[in-house]
């Protein structure tokens, strides 16, 4: 059975507050009534419940998105630097040729 929760700016049914005691809007009206009255949940309690389930706040997601983009840029930069280093890397054949020239007195071009 799925509940149809709703967001309200003020609690209208007794006890007219979250179980933690908060009356600060917005509140989630669960539409559930028990021996203590209507079950309302404040945004602070919702955030705590969500954190327990491993959910992330929109603010944290924004920070993580920025960090992800920065990491992506760093990975791209390092990839370019690696490609440049590989392109500039002397092979064994190159070194042997430089040594041969040096022995023959041809000099080594910079």
Secondary structure, DSSP 8 states (H G I E B T S, - for coil): -----EEESS--STT-SBTTS---S-EEEEEEEETTEEEEEEHHHHHHHHHHTT---HHHHHHHHHHHHHHHHHHHHHHHHHHHHHHH---HHHHHHHHHHHHHT-----
